């Protein structure tokens, strides 16, 4: 399972986010090579689950949307 990040906006300039990596301990890489003179099996496992919780605070004023100033010709 790849990393997943979930973000929730609490207020306009404050968000909380959670990142989860390898929740089910399934990060494995398997390589198998078979030739007439070579028989090789390689297994690499990544141990360790990671959960990160953080806050994101935006400084300054949020950008204001521009007013629609498009006018049709008559």
N, C-alpha and C positions, 0 to 999 in steps of 0.2 A: 504494500500500500504506500503510495507516495505521501509526501508531507501534505497536510491539510491545514488551512488557516481559516478561521471563522472570526469575523469582525462584527461588532454590534456598536452602533452609535448611541451613546448615552444622551448627549446634548450636541449642539451644533459643532463644538470644537473639542469634544472629548469622546474617545472611542476605547473600547476594551477589545483585545484580541487574544485568541488562543491558537497556538500552533501545536499539532501533534505529529510526531514522526515515528513510524514503525510501531503502531499501536498493537498489532498482533504478532510482533516478533517474527516477521516473515521476510526480512531482507536477506536473500541468499543469491549467490552467483555460482552457477555450476557450469563447468567446461569439461567436455569429454573429447579426447582425441584418440583416434584409432587408426593406426597405419600398420604396415607389415613389420616394421622394426620398433614401433612405439605404441604403447598402450598407456594412456594417461587419464586420470580422473582428478579434477581440481574442484574443491568446494570451498567457497568463502562465505562466511556468515558474519553479519554485523550484529554485535550484541549491544543492547542498550536501547531502551525506549526513551524518548524525549518528549516532555510536555512543557510548553512555555506559555506563560500568561503575562500579558503586558497591557499598559495603558498608552494611548497616543493622544497627546495634547497639541492642538494647532494654535500657534501664537498669531496674533494680529487679527484683523477683521476679515471675514470671508468675502470673497469676490462677489460683487453685486452683478446681477444679470443686466445686460444692456436693454434698454427699452427698444421695442420694435419701431424703427423710424422709416420703414419702407413705405413709399407711397406710389400708387399707380398713376400713370399719366392719363389725362382725360382728353 
